[in-house]
Amino acid sequence: MPLLVVENLTKRFGGLVAVNNVSFSVEPAEILSVIGPNGAGKTTLFNMLTGIHQASEGNASLAGRPLTGLKPHQIAEVGLARTFQNIRLFGSMTALENVMIGRHSRTRGGFWSALLPGKAGIEEERQIAERAHAELAFVGLTARASQSADRLPYGDQRRLEVARALATDPQMVLLDEPAAGMNPQETAALVGLIRKIQSRGVTVVLIEHDMNLVMSLSDRIVVMNFGQKIADGKPAQVRSNPQVIAAYLGGAV
């Protein structure tokens, strides 16, 4: 049974159709890449799946639970987390604090327990910090725990976003251009990290322009162009698809 099911998702901004009738599914523990030229609608698709934009038409569900119509924090509770194309960290907070914020989505404490913490609240906060340290270790940032997020190198900031997403206990994580701006060594480390996430049982869907990364890492690829899905298959199938070649080369092949 697919983990994520996307059915006829469409997003209109006035007269512009950014995503047009897109359908696909993602299997549990699969690595699926969504690729396409700039402006193809890939990030808009992610934004609909995570509640930043509401779909004009269509539906999406995760493990049988509807995502369409939910707010971002509700979608995180269902088990879908993400990173962003443009890094969105709390720059003045430490790396550890950024990950702890992600973990707070799974805790029971509210306003009063934060204002007047009792034994239960103090213990819960200790567990949050412990889990945050574990996620930092998972992505290789243990030594950066006490550093401000805005002082971290670019590649470490990318990995910190991944750690924060993983702290929410997701069934699936969406990575929006995780290799953007990385050098070859950082990209190779990212591939290893995504494999580790998959081995942990978390399904990964990523938007990426690095075709070497996509072809070597993906179990399956969905290709978009002008808001529409034009291909869906294994890397070898997509690589030889005439529509995909035409979309990237800008004309008939």
ChimeraX commands (.cxc) that place a marker at each C-alpha (Angstrom):
marker #1 position 0.00,0.00,0.00 radius 0.5
marker #1 position 1.49,3.40,-0.97 radius 0.5
marker #1 position 2.47,5.69,1.88 radius 0.5
marker #1 position 1.76,8.93,0.00 radius 0.5
marker #1 position -1.03,9.19,-2.56 radius 0.5
marker #1 position -1.41,12.35,-4.66 radius 0.5
marker #1 position -4.52,12.56,-6.78 radius 0.5
marker #1 position -5.13,15.25,-9.42 radius 0.5
marker #1 position -3.49,18.05,-7.40 radius 0.5
marker #1 position -3.93,21.45,-9.03 radius 0.5
marker #1 position -2.90,24.91,-7.87 radius 0.5
marker #1 position -4.02,28.12,-9.52 radius 0.5
marker #1 position -2.70,31.58,-8.72 radius 0.5
marker #1 position -5.25,33.78,-10.46 radius 0.5
marker #1 position -4.96,32.87,-14.14 radius 0.5
marker #1 position -1.68,30.99,-13.69 radius 0.5
marker #1 position -1.89,27.22,-13.27 radius 0.5
marker #1 position 1.31,26.39,-11.36 radius 0.5
marker #1 position 0.48,22.69,-10.86 radius 0.5
marker #1 position -1.96,20.99,-13.18 radius 0.5
marker #1 position -3.70,17.70,-12.37 radius 0.5
marker #1 position -0.66,15.90,-10.93 radius 0.5
marker #1 position -1.03,12.35,-9.60 radius 0.5
marker #1 position 1.55,9.90,-8.26 radius 0.5
marker #1 position 2.21,7.67,-5.26 radius 0.5
marker #1 position 5.22,6.90,-3.08 radius 0.5
marker #1 position 5.93,3.53,-1.50 radius 0.5
marker #1 position 7.15,3.13,2.11 radius 0.5
marker #1 position 10.94,3.61,2.53 radius 0.5
marker #1 position 11.28,4.63,-1.11 radius 0.5
marker #1 position 13.54,7.46,-2.32 radius 0.5
marker #1 position 11.63,9.38,-4.96 radius 0.5
marker #1 position 12.98,12.43,-6.78 radius 0.5
marker #1 position 10.81,15.12,-8.33 radius 0.5
marker #1 position 12.72,16.84,-11.12 radius 0.5
marker #1 position 12.04,19.32,-13.89 radius 0.5
marker #1 position 13.20,22.67,-15.26 radius 0.5
marker #1 position 12.92,25.83,-13.19 radius 0.5
marker #1 position 9.29,26.92,-12.91 radius 0.5
marker #1 position 7.94,23.41,-13.43 radius 0.5
marker #1 position 5.85,23.58,-10.22 radius 0.5
marker #1 position 7.95,21.33,-8.01 radius 0.5
marker #1 position 8.16,23.57,-4.93 radius 0.5
marker #1 position 4.50,24.54,-5.32 radius 0.5
marker #1 position 3.71,20.82,-5.17 radius 0.5
marker #1 position 5.68,20.50,-1.91 radius 0.5
marker #1 position 3.94,23.59,-0.55 radius 0.5
marker #1 position 0.54,22.01,-1.19 radius 0.5
marker #1 position 1.57,18.74,0.45 radius 0.5
marker #1 position 2.74,20.58,3.58 radius 0.5
marker #1 position -0.16,23.02,3.90 radius 0.5
marker #1 position 1.64,26.23,2.94 radius 0.5
marker #1 position -0.62,26.46,-0.12 radius 0.5
marker #1 position -4.10,24.95,-0.24 radius 0.5
marker #1 position -4.84,22.96,-3.38 radius 0.5
marker #1 position -7.32,24.42,-5.87 radius 0.5
marker #1 position -8.35,20.88,-6.78 radius 0.5
marker #1 position -7.36,17.32,-5.94 radius 0.5
marker #1 position -6.36,15.43,-2.82 radius 0.5
marker #1 position -3.34,14.00,-1.04 radius 0.5
marker #1 position -3.09,11.51,1.81 radius 0.5
marker #1 position -0.33,10.03,3.98 radius 0.5
marker #1 position -0.83,6.49,5.27 radius 0.5
marker #1 position -4.52,6.84,4.48 radius 0.5
marker #1 position -4.93,10.11,6.41 radius 0.5
marker #1 position -5.99,13.16,4.36 radius 0.5
marker #1 position -3.47,16.01,4.07 radius 0.5
marker #1 position -5.56,18.33,1.92 radius 0.5
marker #1 position -7.08,21.16,3.93 radius 0.5
marker #1 position -4.79,20.73,6.94 radius 0.5
marker #1 position -2.49,23.41,8.34 radius 0.5
marker #1 position 1.29,22.89,8.37 radius 0.5
marker #1 position 1.47,21.96,12.08 radius 0.5
marker #1 position -1.35,19.43,11.61 radius 0.5
marker #1 position 0.47,17.87,8.66 radius 0.5
marker #1 position 3.62,17.56,10.80 radius 0.5
marker #1 position 1.54,15.72,13.39 radius 0.5
marker #1 position 0.34,13.29,10.69 radius 0.5
marker #1 position 4.00,12.49,9.97 radius 0.5
marker #1 position 5.14,14.62,7.03 radius 0.5
marker #1 position 8.17,16.89,7.56 radius 0.5
marker #1 position 10.21,19.00,5.15 radius 0.5
marker #1 position 13.21,21.20,4.51 radius 0.5
marker #1 position 13.16,24.31,2.33 radius 0.5
marker #1 position 14.80,25.47,-0.86 radius 0.5
marker #1 position 15.88,28.63,0.98 radius 0.5
marker #1 position 17.18,27.60,4.40 radius 0.5
marker #1 position 14.77,28.51,7.20 radius 0.5
marker #1 position 16.51,28.22,10.54 radius 0.5
marker #1 position 16.26,30.30,13.70 radius 0.5
marker #1 position 19.59,32.01,13.19 radius 0.5
marker #1 position 20.10,33.41,16.69 radius 0.5
marker #1 position 19.37,30.06,18.32 radius 0.5
marker #1 position 21.91,27.27,18.69 radius 0.5
marker #1 position 21.88,24.18,16.52 radius 0.5
marker #1 position 20.58,22.20,19.50 radius 0.5
marker #1 position 17.74,24.65,20.13 radius 0.5
marker #1 position 16.70,24.52,16.47 radius 0.5
marker #1 position 16.33,20.74,16.65 radius 0.5
marker #1 position 14.52,20.95,19.99 radius 0.5
marker #1 position 11.92,23.17,18.34 radius 0.5
marker #1 position 11.22,20.39,15.86 radius 0.5
marker #1 position 10.86,17.90,18.69 radius 0.5
marker #1 position 8.36,20.08,20.56 radius 0.5
marker #1 position 5.73,19.11,17.96 radius 0.5
marker #1 position 5.65,15.65,19.61 radius 0.5
marker #1 position 5.49,16.73,23.25 radius 0.5
marker #1 position 2.55,17.09,25.63 radius 0.5
marker #1 position 3.51,20.26,27.49 radius 0.5
marker #1 position 1.67,23.50,26.75 radius 0.5
marker #1 position 1.84,27.14,27.74 radius 0.5
marker #1 position 1.43,26.64,31.49 radius 0.5
marker #1 position 3.96,23.82,31.72 radius 0.5
marker #1 position 6.47,26.05,29.94 radius 0.5
marker #1 position 5.71,28.98,32.22 radius 0.5
marker #1 position 5.60,26.96,35.47 radius 0.5
marker #1 position 7.41,23.69,34.78 radius 0.5
marker #1 position 6.87,20.92,37.29 radius 0.5
marker #1 position 8.74,17.65,37.54 radius 0.5
marker #1 position 6.96,16.24,34.49 radius 0.5
marker #1 position 7.73,19.32,32.43 radius 0.5
marker #1 position 11.38,19.35,33.43 radius 0.5
marker #1 position 11.72,15.65,32.59 radius 0.5
marker #1 position 10.03,16.13,29.23 radius 0.5
marker #1 position 12.40,19.00,28.38 radius 0.5
marker #1 position 15.36,16.79,29.31 radius 0.5
marker #1 position 14.06,14.11,26.93 radius 0.5
marker #1 position 13.61,16.70,24.19 radius 0.5
marker #1 position 17.22,17.83,24.55 radius 0.5
marker #1 position 18.40,14.20,24.58 radius 0.5
marker #1 position 16.54,13.46,21.36 radius 0.5
marker #1 position 17.86,16.66,19.77 radius 0.5
marker #1 position 21.43,15.63,20.61 radius 0.5
marker #1 position 20.75,12.22,19.02 radius 0.5
marker #1 position 19.52,13.83,15.79 radius 0.5
marker #1 position 22.53,16.13,15.66 radius 0.5
marker #1 position 24.75,13.08,16.00 radius 0.5
marker #1 position 22.80,11.33,13.25 radius 0.5
marker #1 position 23.55,14.12,10.76 radius 0.5
marker #1 position 27.13,14.61,11.98 radius 0.5
marker #1 position 26.72,17.88,13.85 radius 0.5
marker #1 position 27.49,16.89,17.45 radius 0.5
marker #1 position 30.40,19.32,17.62 radius 0.5
marker #1 position 28.17,22.17,16.41 radius 0.5
marker #1 position 25.42,21.78,19.04 radius 0.5
marker #1 position 26.18,24.98,20.95 radius 0.5
marker #1 position 26.91,27.16,17.91 radius 0.5
marker #1 position 24.39,29.68,16.58 radius 0.5
marker #1 position 22.69,28.41,13.45 radius 0.5
marker #1 position 23.59,31.52,11.46 radius 0.5
marker #1 position 27.30,30.94,12.15 radius 0.5
marker #1 position 27.34,27.41,10.74 radius 0.5
marker #1 position 28.85,26.68,7.32 radius 0.5
marker #1 position 26.28,26.41,4.54 radius 0.5
marker #1 position 26.44,22.61,4.28 radius 0.5
marker #1 position 25.99,22.26,8.04 radius 0.5
marker #1 position 22.93,24.51,7.92 radius 0.5
marker #1 position 21.43,22.17,5.34 radius 0.5
marker #1 position 22.07,19.17,7.57 radius 0.5
marker #1 position 20.67,21.03,10.57 radius 0.5
marker #1 position 17.38,21.49,8.72 radius 0.5
marker #1 position 17.32,17.73,8.12 radius 0.5
marker #1 position 17.96,17.05,11.83 radius 0.5
marker #1 position 15.09,19.36,12.81 radius 0.5
marker #1 position 12.76,17.58,10.37 radius 0.5
marker #1 position 13.77,14.15,11.70 radius 0.5
marker #1 position 13.10,15.27,15.29 radius 0.5
marker #1 position 9.37,15.41,14.45 radius 0.5
marker #1 position 9.29,11.59,13.98 radius 0.5
marker #1 position 8.16,11.77,10.34 radius 0.5
marker #1 position 6.99,8.86,8.25 radius 0.5
marker #1 position 8.14,10.86,5.24 radius 0.5
marker #1 position 10.49,13.80,4.77 radius 0.5
marker #1 position 10.42,16.19,1.79 radius 0.5
marker #1 position 13.81,17.68,0.89 radius 0.5
marker #1 position 13.65,20.75,-1.36 radius 0.5
marker #1 position 16.95,21.03,-3.29 radius 0.5
marker #1 position 19.10,19.68,-0.43 radius 0.5
marker #1 position 22.30,19.73,-2.54 radius 0.5
marker #1 position 21.88,23.32,-3.76 radius 0.5
marker #1 position 25.11,25.26,-3.25 radius 0.5
marker #1 position 27.07,22.25,-2.00 radius 0.5
marker #1 position 30.53,21.28,-3.21 radius 0.5
marker #1 position 31.21,17.71,-4.42 radius 0.5
marker #1 position 32.39,16.53,-0.99 radius 0.5
marker #1 position 29.30,17.92,0.73 radius 0.5
marker #1 position 27.06,16.39,-1.93 radius 0.5
marker #1 position 28.67,12.96,-1.42 radius 0.5
marker #1 position 28.08,13.28,2.33 radius 0.5
marker #1 position 24.46,14.23,1.64 radius 0.5
marker #1 position 23.93,11.08,-0.43 radius 0.5
marker #1 position 25.18,9.02,2.50 radius 0.5
marker #1 position 22.87,10.87,4.88 radius 0.5
marker #1 position 19.81,10.28,2.70 radius 0.5
marker #1 position 20.68,6.58,2.55 radius 0.5
marker #1 position 20.88,6.57,6.36 radius 0.5
marker #1 position 17.46,8.20,6.56 radius 0.5
marker #1 position 16.04,5.53,4.26 radius 0.5
marker #1 position 17.64,2.73,6.33 radius 0.5
marker #1 position 15.90,4.22,9.35 radius 0.5
marker #1 position 12.57,3.45,7.66 radius 0.5
marker #1 position 11.76,7.04,6.70 radius 0.5
marker #1 position 10.52,7.64,3.16 radius 0.5
marker #1 position 12.31,10.42,1.28 radius 0.5
marker #1 position 10.96,12.62,-1.52 radius 0.5
marker #1 position 13.35,15.23,-2.86 radius 0.5
marker #1 position 13.43,18.01,-5.42 radius 0.5
marker #1 position 16.89,18.22,-6.95 radius 0.5
marker #1 position 18.70,19.61,-9.99 radius 0.5
marker #1 position 21.91,17.61,-9.56 radius 0.5
marker #1 position 21.25,14.84,-12.08 radius 0.5
marker #1 position 24.21,12.73,-10.97 radius 0.5
marker #1 position 22.76,12.69,-7.45 radius 0.5
marker #1 position 19.24,12.00,-8.70 radius 0.5
marker #1 position 20.20,9.14,-11.00 radius 0.5
marker #1 position 22.46,7.44,-8.45 radius 0.5
marker #1 position 20.18,7.84,-5.43 radius 0.5
marker #1 position 16.57,7.55,-6.60 radius 0.5
marker #1 position 14.47,4.42,-6.60 radius 0.5
marker #1 position 12.00,6.27,-8.82 radius 0.5
marker #1 position 11.70,9.68,-10.48 radius 0.5
marker #1 position 8.71,11.91,-11.24 radius 0.5
marker #1 position 9.33,14.55,-13.90 radius 0.5
marker #1 position 7.35,17.79,-14.13 radius 0.5
marker #1 position 7.25,20.46,-16.81 radius 0.5
marker #1 position 5.00,23.54,-16.97 radius 0.5
marker #1 position 3.07,22.27,-13.94 radius 0.5
marker #1 position 2.29,18.85,-15.40 radius 0.5
marker #1 position 3.73,15.39,-14.78 radius 0.5
marker #1 position 5.38,14.18,-17.98 radius 0.5
marker #1 position 7.13,11.03,-16.73 radius 0.5
marker #1 position 7.20,8.61,-13.79 radius 0.5
marker #1 position 9.53,5.66,-13.59 radius 0.5
marker #1 position 12.90,4.23,-12.68 radius 0.5
marker #1 position 16.01,6.30,-13.45 radius 0.5
marker #1 position 16.90,4.32,-16.59 radius 0.5
marker #1 position 13.37,4.77,-17.97 radius 0.5
marker #1 position 13.29,8.48,-17.24 radius 0.5
marker #1 position 16.76,9.09,-18.68 radius 0.5
marker #1 position 15.68,7.77,-22.08 radius 0.5
marker #1 position 12.19,9.31,-22.14 radius 0.5
marker #1 position 11.86,11.62,-25.20 radius 0.5
marker #1 position 9.55,14.04,-23.35 radius 0.5
marker #1 position 12.06,14.41,-20.53 radius 0.5
marker #1 position 14.94,14.97,-22.95 radius 0.5
marker #1 position 12.91,17.58,-24.83 radius 0.5
marker #1 position 11.98,19.38,-21.60 radius 0.5
marker #1 position 15.61,19.70,-20.55 radius 0.5
marker #1 position 17.02,20.49,-24.00 radius 0.5
marker #1 position 14.23,22.90,-24.89 radius 0.5
marker #1 position 12.83,21.31,-28.03 radius 0.5
marker #1 position 11.98,18.15,-29.97 radius 0.5
marker #1 position 14.60,15.42,-30.03 radius 0.5
marker link #1:1,2 radius 0.2
marker link #1:2,3 radius 0.2
marker link #1:3,4 radius 0.2
marker link #1:4,5 radius 0.2
marker link #1:5,6 radius 0.2
marker link #1:6,7 radius 0.2
marker link #1:7,8 radius 0.2
marker link #1:8,9 radius 0.2
marker link #1:9,10 radius 0.2
marker link #1:10,11 radius 0.2
marker link #1:11,12 radius 0.2
marker link #1:12,13 radius 0.2
marker link #1:13,14 radius 0.2
marker link #1:14,15 radius 0.2
marker link #1:15,16 radius 0.2
marker link #1:16,17 radius 0.2
marker link #1:17,18 radius 0.2
marker link #1:18,19 radius 0.2
marker link #1:19,20 radius 0.2
marker link #1:20,21 radius 0.2
marker link #1:21,22 radius 0.2
marker link #1:22,23 radius 0.2
marker link #1:23,24 radius 0.2
marker link #1:24,25 radius 0.2
marker link #1:25,26 radius 0.2
marker link #1:26,27 radius 0.2
marker link #1:27,28 radius 0.2
marker link #1:28,29 radius 0.2
marker link #1:29,30 radius 0.2
marker link #1:30,31 radius 0.2
marker link #1:31,32 radius 0.2
marker link #1:32,33 radius 0.2
marker link #1:33,34 radius 0.2
marker link #1:34,35 radius 0.2
marker link #1:35,36 radius 0.2
marker link #1:36,37 radius 0.2
marker link #1:37,38 radius 0.2
marker link #1:38,39 radius 0.2
marker link #1:39,40 radius 0.2
marker link #1:40,41 radius 0.2
marker link #1:41,42 radius 0.2
marker link #1:42,43 radius 0.2
marker link #1:43,44 radius 0.2
marker link #1:44,45 radius 0.2
marker link #1:45,46 radius 0.2
marker link #1:46,47 radius 0.2
marker link #1:47,48 radius 0.2
marker link #1:48,49 radius 0.2
marker link #1:49,50 radius 0.2
marker link #1:50,51 radius 0.2
marker link #1:51,52 radius 0.2
marker link #1:52,53 radius 0.2
marker link #1:53,54 radius 0.2
marker link #1:54,55 radius 0.2
marker link #1:55,56 radius 0.2
marker link #1:56,57 radius 0.2
marker link #1:57,58 radius 0.2
marker link #1:58,59 radius 0.2
marker link #1:59,60 radius 0.2
marker link #1:60,61 radius 0.2
marker link #1:61,62 radius 0.2
marker link #1:62,63 radius 0.2
marker link #1:63,64 radius 0.2
marker link #1:64,65 radius 0.2
marker link #1:65,66 radius 0.2
marker link #1:66,67 radius 0.2
marker link #1:67,68 radius 0.2
marker link #1:68,69 radius 0.2
marker link #1:69,70 radius 0.2
marker link #1:70,71 radius 0.2
marker link #1:71,72 radius 0.2
marker link #1:72,73 radius 0.2
marker link #1:73,74 radius 0.2
marker link #1:74,75 radius 0.2
marker link #1:75,76 radius 0.2
marker link #1:76,77 radius 0.2
marker link #1:77,78 radius 0.2
marker link #1:78,79 radius 0.2
marker link #1:79,80 radius 0.2
marker link #1:80,81 radius 0.2
marker link #1:81,82 radius 0.2
marker link #1:82,83 radius 0.2
marker link #1:83,84 radius 0.2
marker link #1:84,85 radius 0.2
marker link #1:85,86 radius 0.2
marker link #1:86,87 radius 0.2
marker link #1:87,88 radius 0.2
marker link #1:88,89 radius 0.2
marker link #1:89,90 radius 0.2
marker link #1:90,91 radius 0.2
marker link #1:91,92 radius 0.2
marker link #1:92,93 radius 0.2
marker link #1:93,94 radius 0.2
marker link #1:94,95 radius 0.2
marker link #1:95,96 radius 0.2
marker link #1:96,97 radius 0.2
marker link #1:97,98 radius 0.2
marker link #1:98,99 radius 0.2
marker link #1:99,100 radius 0.2
marker link #1:100,101 radius 0.2
marker link #1:101,102 radius 0.2
marker link #1:102,103 radius 0.2
marker link #1:103,104 radius 0.2
marker link #1:104,105 radius 0.2
marker link #1:105,106 radius 0.2
marker link #1:106,107 radius 0.2
marker link #1:107,108 radius 0.2
marker link #1:108,109 radius 0.2
marker link #1:109,110 radius 0.2
marker link #1:110,111 radius 0.2
marker link #1:111,112 radius 0.2
marker link #1:112,113 radius 0.2
marker link #1:113,114 radius 0.2
marker link #1:114,115 radius 0.2
marker link #1:115,116 radius 0.2
marker link #1:116,117 radius 0.2
marker link #1:117,118 radius 0.2
marker link #1:118,119 radius 0.2
marker link #1:119,120 radius 0.2
marker link #1:120,121 radius 0.2
marker link #1:121,122 radius 0.2
marker link #1:122,123 radius 0.2
marker link #1:123,124 radius 0.2
marker link #1:124,125 radius 0.2
marker link #1:125,126 radius 0.2
marker link #1:126,127 radius 0.2
marker link #1:127,128 radius 0.2
marker link #1:128,129 radius 0.2
marker link #1:129,130 radius 0.2
marker link #1:130,131 radius 0.2
marker link #1:131,132 radius 0.2
marker link #1:132,133 radius 0.2
marker link #1:133,134 radius 0.2
marker link #1:134,135 radius 0.2
marker link #1:135,136 radius 0.2
marker link #1:136,137 radius 0.2
marker link #1:137,138 radius 0.2
marker link #1:138,139 radius 0.2
marker link #1:139,140 radius 0.2
marker link #1:140,141 radius 0.2
marker link #1:141,142 radius 0.2
marker link #1:142,143 radius 0.2
marker link #1:143,144 radius 0.2
marker link #1:144,145 radius 0.2
marker link #1:145,146 radius 0.2
marker link #1:146,147 radius 0.2
marker link #1:147,148 radius 0.2
marker link #1:148,149 radius 0.2
marker link #1:149,150 radius 0.2
marker link #1:150,151 radius 0.2
marker link #1:151,152 radius 0.2
marker link #1:152,153 radius 0.2
marker link #1:153,154 radius 0.2
marker link #1:154,155 radius 0.2
marker link #1:155,156 radius 0.2
marker link #1:156,157 radius 0.2
marker link #1:157,158 radius 0.2
marker link #1:158,159 radius 0.2
marker link #1:159,160 radius 0.2
marker link #1:160,161 radius 0.2
marker link #1:161,162 radius 0.2
marker link #1:162,163 radius 0.2
marker link #1:163,164 radius 0.2
marker link #1:164,165 radius 0.2
marker link #1:165,166 radius 0.2
marker link #1:166,167 radius 0.2
marker link #1:167,168 radius 0.2
marker link #1:168,169 radius 0.2
marker link #1:169,170 radius 0.2
marker link #1:170,171 radius 0.2
marker link #1:171,172 radius 0.2
marker link #1:172,173 radius 0.2
marker link #1:173,174 radius 0.2
marker link #1:174,175 radius 0.2
marker link #1:175,176 radius 0.2
marker link #1:176,177 radius 0.2
marker link #1:177,178 radius 0.2
marker link #1:178,179 radius 0.2
marker link #1:179,180 radius 0.2
marker link #1:180,181 radius 0.2
marker link #1:181,182 radius 0.2
marker link #1:182,183 radius 0.2
marker link #1:183,184 radius 0.2
marker link #1:184,185 radius 0.2
marker link #1:185,186 radius 0.2
marker link #1:186,187 radius 0.2
marker link #1:187,188 radius 0.2
marker link #1:188,189 radius 0.2
marker link #1:189,190 radius 0.2
marker link #1:190,191 radius 0.2
marker link #1:191,192 radius 0.2
marker link #1:192,193 radius 0.2
marker link #1:193,194 radius 0.2
marker link #1:194,195 radius 0.2
marker link #1:195,196 radius 0.2
marker link #1:196,197 radius 0.2
marker link #1:197,198 radius 0.2
marker link #1:198,199 radius 0.2
marker link #1:199,200 radius 0.2
marker link #1:200,201 radius 0.2
marker link #1:201,202 radius 0.2
marker link #1:202,203 radius 0.2
marker link #1:203,204 radius 0.2
marker link #1:204,205 radius 0.2
marker link #1:205,206 radius 0.2
marker link #1:206,207 radius 0.2
marker link #1:207,208 radius 0.2
marker link #1:208,209 radius 0.2
marker link #1:209,210 radius 0.2
marker link #1:210,211 radius 0.2
marker link #1:211,212 radius 0.2
marker link #1:212,213 radius 0.2
marker link #1:213,214 radius 0.2
marker link #1:214,215 radius 0.2
marker link #1:215,216 radius 0.2
marker link #1:216,217 radius 0.2
marker link #1:217,218 radius 0.2
marker link #1:218,219 radius 0.2
marker link #1:219,220 radius 0.2
marker link #1:220,221 radius 0.2
marker link #1:221,222 radius 0.2
marker link #1:222,223 radius 0.2
marker link #1:223,224 radius 0.2
marker link #1:224,225 radius 0.2
marker link #1:225,226 radius 0.2
marker link #1:226,227 radius 0.2
marker link #1:227,228 radius 0.2
marker link #1:228,229 radius 0.2
marker link #1:229,230 radius 0.2
marker link #1:230,231 radius 0.2
marker link #1:231,232 radius 0.2
marker link #1:232,233 radius 0.2
marker link #1:233,234 radius 0.2
marker link #1:234,235 radius 0.2
marker link #1:235,236 radius 0.2
marker link #1:236,237 radius 0.2
marker link #1:237,238 radius 0.2
marker link #1:238,239 radius 0.2
marker link #1:239,240 radius 0.2
marker link #1:240,241 radius 0.2
marker link #1:241,242 radius 0.2
marker link #1:242,243 radius 0.2
marker link #1:243,244 radius 0.2
marker link #1:244,245 radius 0.2
marker link #1:245,246 radius 0.2
marker link #1:246,247 radius 0.2
marker link #1:247,248 radius 0.2
marker link #1:248,249 radius 0.2
marker link #1:249,250 radius 0.2
marker link #1:250,251 radius 0.2
marker link #1:251,252 radius 0.2
marker link #1:252,253 radius 0.2
view
